[in-house]
Amino acid sequence: MVLACAGFPENLISALLDKGVKDLTCISNNAGVDDFGLGLLLQKKQVKKMIASYVGENAEFERQMLSGELEVELVPQGTLATRLMAGGYGLPVIYTPAGVGTEVAEGKEVRKFTFHGVEKDYLDGICI
């Protein structure tokens, strides 16, 4: 199951906790904080994969990521927003210069495109 929500879906998270739904892929601009929001799902080990642009305020997230218990995909904020938008339009992929040459690009396809007469590398930002 994939969970992608705007804002803080308090009732949805409570229902997922109550039902004990496992193997969630959560998409958010952050990984939540301890004892609140996504942090509660992480504590109960209900999240299998986290796709986020910022992950710096959740100790349980950090512990699970470093131990290899949690699959993590870090995505630049603008790319994350564009992937969500493009996925909503039914597009399978976008290309972006953001993240080229960084850890974000590891394992992803890089292509050269010419835009406004300038050729440069673009990273495959597969849509969500």
Salt bridges, closest charged atoms under 4 A:
GLU60 OE2 - LYS45 NZ 3.86
GLU60 OE2 - ARG63 NH2 2.86
GLU69 OE1 - LYS45 NZ 3.92
GLU69 OE2 - ARG63 NH1 2.65
GLU71 OE2 - LYS49 NZ 3.63
GLU73 OE1 - LYS49 NZ 3.50
GLU73 OE2 - ARG83 NH1 2.83
GLU73 OE2 - LYS108 NZ 3.71
GLU109 OE2 - ARG111 NE 2.45
ASP121 OD1 - LYS112 NZ 2.87
